[in-house]
Amino acid sequence: MSLPTVKSVAALALLASCASLMAATVQPLEAHYQAARAALANGDTEKAKRELKLSLQDNPLHAQSHFLLASLLGREGEIDQATVGFSKP
């Protein structure tokens, strides 16, 4: 195996490991957000709120989680908390 080929294989291995690390950091956010959407589809708003809060712990800037949580809070009459959620990024 020539030297450029060894470097290419090493670069591909590094790229693959970085991709798996990125997927691992994204997965919890998407898992909690998707679990919240599934809970809403089943009518379980309490579970949806828990999952959205977990999603926001993982990524405080996730706009969809803020919007969905604020929508739930507003629907339940918690207007002050909903307003805070709608003002987040």
Order of alpha helices (4+ residues) and beta strands (2+ residues): alpha-alpha-alpha-alpha
